[in-house]
Amino acid sequence: MSQRPLPPVSGLTRELAQAHDAKLVQIVELIDAMESRGAADALIAPLRPRLQQLRPHRRPRFGRILCLPLDPVIVEATHWQPDAASVPRSALRPLIEIIRNSLGPVAAEIDSALAAEQESLGAVGARLWPEAAPILRKAAAGPLPADWPETGLPADRFAPLARAVAGVLSQSVRLYGMAHESVVTRKDIALVLTGAAEDGVEAARLAIAVLLATVPDARRMLSSVRQMAGPAAEQAIDSLLAQIDEVTVGDGRLEAANLDSAILEVRRVADLVSDLSAGAGPRRRDRIAAVRQAMLDSCHRRLESGLTEELLGPIRALPAQPASEDMTTLEHCARNLRCLDEEAQRIGPAADNQRLLRQATEQIKHSPLANADLVRLVEILAGPEEALSLLKLSADSPDRL
């Protein structure tokens, strides 16, 4: 029997995006168990916001804990630029291997601690990150790793990347703590920036990007960050905006994402661009305005596909007497679509979204749903006033519903 050919990676990613939560968690568990993940990381990359929301139990591994502080600045190699405040994903494996091989028995101890799962990730990281930083500093001054060509990156980028990652790892205990604290001071920020800068401007730039991506209080003190870091802060901000533009929007990640994931990603971007707008000059304001518009366009397309394919289509396919679980699914979808619009409104005016919601509401009104189900969906999607008017219409003209 001939096997059905596998779809391209983009097709697989889209299939995964539409997979049920339990199935997606099962697939991620299989990928986590792989010794060499390779293209599998690229496959699940667009699904990371959804995984953050699902919070499945993922087997903690040495490489995962080592790279945990770098998560916000890891990008696919196709989106990486030498002067960007980011780390290409393909560079991680050789860096991880350098550290693991150099740690020797310590690496085995960390593996045992992770397998036992008796310590928090932060506690294990606090043992690993300070040990890893000097190893990478030493490696940056040595020969090119034998497996570096597999990264697809130029040979002359190894040393700067190794030093930059070393600078972030040297400050990762402090960074991790700041991301989980309610109050962050100017002194906290100064300590991170001063420490990272000892490994060069690339390290300072990368540390700023991590700081701004994970610590809201740091974004709100952006003027202080700019004063302390100068051009490195501006380059880090540009890199964060570029990641939104190229990855979230340019790669179609938002449009391919599950609705729950899309909401989280739009919320994250809304928070980020709001904070980065404070005190921005004309060039930065123009850049943020362009990112806002690109995100709004992407949100509009995701809302349109969600309304058409995930709400209205299933409504039309309902049997005469739908099961309660069918209605629960539709109500959850309607809430998510309304929430997606509300998060988009935080990024900027989205009149086209309102038009889509009105059109969908009208179609729902003329669907064969029972009155109670119909009113609930209309209330979720269009608000209580629209639902009330529908109830009045039902009372005055029962035959019209």
Secondary structure, DSSP 4 states (H G I P E B T S, - for coil): -PPPPPPPHHHHHHHHHTS-HHHHHHHHHHHHT-S--THHHHHHGGGHHHHHHH-------HHHHHHGGGGGGEE-GGG--TTSSSEEGGGHHHHHHHHHHHHTHHHHHHHHHHHHT-S-HHHHHHHHHHHHHHHHHHHHTSPPPTTGGGGTS-GGGHHHHHHHHHHHHHTHHHHHHHHT-S---HHHHHHHHHHHHTT-HHHHHHHHHHHHHH-HHHHHTHHHHHHHHTHHHHHHHHHHHHHIIIIIIIT-HHHHS-HHHHHHHHHHHHHHHHHHHTT--HHHHHHHHHHHHHHHHHHHHHHHHIIIIIIIHHHHT--SS--HHHHHHHHHHHHHHHHHHHHHHHHS--HHHHHHHHHHHHHHHTS---HHHHHHHHHHHH-HHHHHHHHHHHHH-GGG-
